Amino acid sequence: MNKIRVLVSTLCVMLLLSSCSKKDNDRNCSAVNVVAPANETAALKAYIDSNHIDAVADPRGFYYKITAAGTGNHPNVCSGVIVTYTAKLTNGTEVDSGTDAAWDLYALIIGWQEGIPLIAKSGSIILYLPPSLGYGAAGAGAVPPNSILVFNITLTSTY
């Protein structure tokens, strides 16, 4: 019986390891499945509704609008991405931007990890993120704590 358990365990580990590419293992990344708290999703929904924004509600608590789907494969959390983006607060104040910025997706805020894979190369998306999927209670740079953020992102390519 113990030999069977060892064999099954070994097969499970082998299957798990074979499902990850070497690139994925080198990046030490894994998918994040975070759902924003109800109070944040309610505040974000109120912003979307009061501004008559045509966006899709994602079950994880953010909203998005795909303005161009792009072509080819979609990135995953283990992908490196090159993007052009702007980040704004809900009052319209721009707090960040970048052109041809390259990052490993797993190292970015959760909202990007979950939102960018919705598009492919040359695709564009607007992400409406509650604080917990952005910079949370700490804020970052010009982003105040507990901010709802609006990102306009174009996925230039992946690596």
N, C-alpha and C positions, 0 to 999 in steps of 0.2 A: 504494500500500500504506500509506503514512504517513497519507493522508487517512482511510482505513478505521480505522486505529488511533486517530486523533484522534476520529473519530465514535463509535467504540465506547467510548472513555474518557469522552467527554462524556455519552453516554447512561447509562453506569454511574453517573457522578456525579449526574446529574439524577434517576435512579431512587433512589439513596441519599438524596438531599436530600428528595425527595417523600415518602419513607416516614417521615420525621420531621415531627412537627407543629412549628409555630412555638414552642409552649409547651415542647416537648422541647429544641429548639435553645437557647432562652433559658436553660434550666436547666443546659445543658452537662453532661448526665448520660449515663451508659452502663451497661449491665448488667455486673455483676461475676460472674464464674464462678470462685469460689475453692473449692477442696476442702481440708478440714482434713487435716493430716498423720495418718498411721496411729496414732501413739502417742496423739494427742488423741482420735481416734475410739474407740480401745480403752478409754481411761479413761472416756469418756462412756458407752460401752456397758456397762461394768462398773457404773457408777452406776445406769443405767436397769435393768439386770438385778437388781442387789442390792436395789433398792427396789421391784421388781415394778411398774414403771411401764408402762402401756399407751400406747405412743407409736410413731409411724411413723419408721423410719430413712430419712433423705433421703440420696441418693448423694453430696451435697456434704459430709456429715460431721456433720450435726446431726439431732436428733430433734424431732418435733412431735406435738401432739395438737390437732386442731381440735375445739373444744367447741361452736362454733356457726359454720356456714359463712357466714352473712350473705347479703345479696341484692344483685343488681346486678353491676356491673363490678368486677373485681379491680383493685387499683392495680398500677402497674408502677414500676420504679425511678425513673422521671421524675415520679411523682406526689408531691403534697404529701399528708401524712396527718395526721389528728387522732386521737390514741389516748389511752386510759386504760390504765395499765400498772403492774405491780410487777416489780421485779427482785430475785431472791434468789440467795444462794450455795447450794451443795448442802447446807450444814449448817442451812439454813432462815433464816439471817440476811438480813433485807431490807436491800438496799444502795441502792435508788432506787425512786421511784414518781412518778407524775404523773397528773393528770386533765385531759382535753382539751388535751393537749400537741400542738402543731402543729410539724411539721418537713417538710422536703423529704426524701423517702426516700433519695435518693442520698447524702445527707450523713450518714447514720446508719451504725451498725456493719453489717458485712457480713451477719451473721445476721438482722438485721431486713430488710435489702434483699432477702434470699432468702426469708425466712419470711412476712413480712406479705402479699406478693402471693398467698399460698395461701388467703386469706380475702377476703370482700367486705365492704361497708359493714354495720355492726352485727354482724360476725362476731367470734369470739374464738378465740384460739389460745394454746397453751402451747408455747414454744420452749425447747429444751434445747440450749444452744450450747457447743461446745468453745472454748477460749481464742482460737484464731486467727480465729474468726468473731465474737468478742466484743471484748474489750479487750487480748487478747494478753499478751505479756511485760511490757508497760508498766503494765497495770492502769489504773484511772481512779477518782479520788475514793475512795469506800469500797470499791471493787472491787480486791482484791489481784491482783498479777500472776499470770498463768496460771490464772485461775479459770474453772471451768465455771459457767455462769449459767443460771438458770431464769427466763424471762419469762412472765408472764401478761399478754396484750395483748388489748384490745378495740379494734377499728377503728371509731371513731365515724363518720368520713367521710373523703372525699378531696377534694382541690382541685387 
